[in-house]
């Protein structure tokens, strides 16, 4: 596994990773109804490409064939918007490596704080990376209640 920056040709694969991670990993912590609305969220390859072409730092973990297996991004205000790992590669330190790259980029940019809204599934990964839980956030997608965790890390 190695890390590299986002490329325009990655978007479709990142959409696949997003959905697979929610459907297979998210189902450990959320109900079938919650997983269905979350995975059906308006995240498309086109939307991901638009987001990741806006200047934010976006890192992609790839395998030996340069196929994306996980991704994460850092917005200019220190917000870590997404962290998703394909289930076939989960539990191998890939997400932790992405968070380390995010932190390094944040420090280089002079940021003093990182923050995110972590799913129940991602919360332990962020906690291991030194993020503190601030509060549990209720949210709703298409009328279905679920939650995530506001977390932050001071640099």
Beta strands, then each sheet from edge to edge (+ up, - down):
strand 1: 2-5
strand 2: 57-62
strand 3: 68-74
strand 4: 79-80
strand 5: 83-85
strand 6: 113-118
strand 7: 132-141
strand 8: 144-154
sheet 1: 1+ 2- 3+ 5-
sheet 2: 4+ 6+ 8- 7+
end
